[in-house]
């Protein structure tokens, strides 16, 4: 009985669980824009403009990927985009060399 009632909602909940990390990170970037920009600028010494572009690409890529996955439009391209964001963040935030964080 429970499965018959919730069957139509489970795919939406599953998709939300799968993209929740990206959604949270995108929202956090929106609210911590200046901190993220300053961190990228101080780490890479690239200036405010390039650091802002990097944060915008992360923000837009994550939120648009989440919206596309939840709306079931272009899901394959959205997943590739989210994977690209992971690769970009791995390089930009030097996560690749932090084995403890990477294994987590």
MOZIRA-V910595 format. One record per helix or strand. SS is the DSSP state (2 for helix, 1 for strand). FROM is the first residue (numbers start at 1). LEN is the number of residues. If there is no record, write none. Layout:
ss=SS from=FROM len=LEN
ss=SS from=FROM len=LEN
This chain:
ss=2 from=2 len=30
ss=2 from=33 len=12
ss=2 from=47 len=25
ss=2 from=75 len=18
ss=2 from=99 len=5
